Amino acid sequence: MPEVAVAHAEVREVLGVPADRAVFEPLTHNPWNGVTAGVWRVGGGGRSAVVKVLTRTKETSVSWAASNDPRHWNFWRREAYVYQSGLAQVWQRHGIRAPRLLECVERPDGDVALWLEDVPGEPAAAWPLARHVEHAHRLGAAQGAVGAGEDRPWLSQCFLRDYTACKRTGQELLDDDEAWRHPLVREHFPAGLREDMVRLHHDREWFLTVMESLPRAFCHLDQWPANVRSDGRDSVLFDWAFAGDGALGEDLGNYLPDSVFDLFVPAADLPGLAKAAYDAYVQGLRESGWRGDERLVRLGVCASAVKYDWLTALMLARADDEQPAYGGHGAVPAGLRYRERGLTLALLADWAAEARLLAPRLGFPEAPSGR
């Protein structure tokens, strides 16, 4: 039993049993993130809960280091504040909620333990495509009704800019002929992807400025199938650690490609899913009373492609490495990963091209690389 996972008083308070009668099951999460000491399902006495321990002392890479800055994208205490404030439930009447907070415990070592409802529903990683579209509809209704909401001093700002700035691995390889001749890259990345990704990187600052100038919304900023489960017709959304200010459409622009990057949805299904989910999202916005220019929403989705500017370079840098599954447990076939991610990056290149055409029509300057 990991020492960081348990305090006897916490187990007794939440589950009503002594700690030595509780069973701890480690749950899959991002083990590299410096704000997460661990996540466990804890069962005992016929009850169960999930405990997530937040920390600022975990050793990790610079790109995932915890921050003490309340506005930083990886501020270590943010998730506790989101739950304690009730902000995690702000979308509940629109069909998206967070797990119920059972206890929030300040530990003597400075860590914070979040004891959360153990949601038994189906994980979104196993959803049929229609269920993802339903989630997009609920997300549109929620963000259209809530809008940017009330700012809090611990919500993230400039997430997209700061998050991508931390991802630097392999950027020098974007212009490296040898890297692009690697068999995995040559065989599985679509023709023309190199030029498209180099162009996206070249236009990075323009894309970020566009995203920061679009209509604002309260955003989760880490929506993808690993963070969602079903609860009847509703969606239960986990991991609010990045929550804060974002562009309208930005959460959807994250959810769709991330559904494929970790092999939850086949890349062949992504174009159809992306169209259906976008239409459902806009329908949700309209149903909630949002009356803005839909082209701004489309621009938010398409320009959010810049979030993955770093991923192509990372794939080039790690083509010779074993390909770990999400959470670091096991591996996935390298050819499958490169094929699926290559096809998804190609769709993001199409989004970027659409954004370059759309933005000047809405009063933005042209991208440095033109239309």
Disulfide bonds with the S-S distance in Angstrom:
none
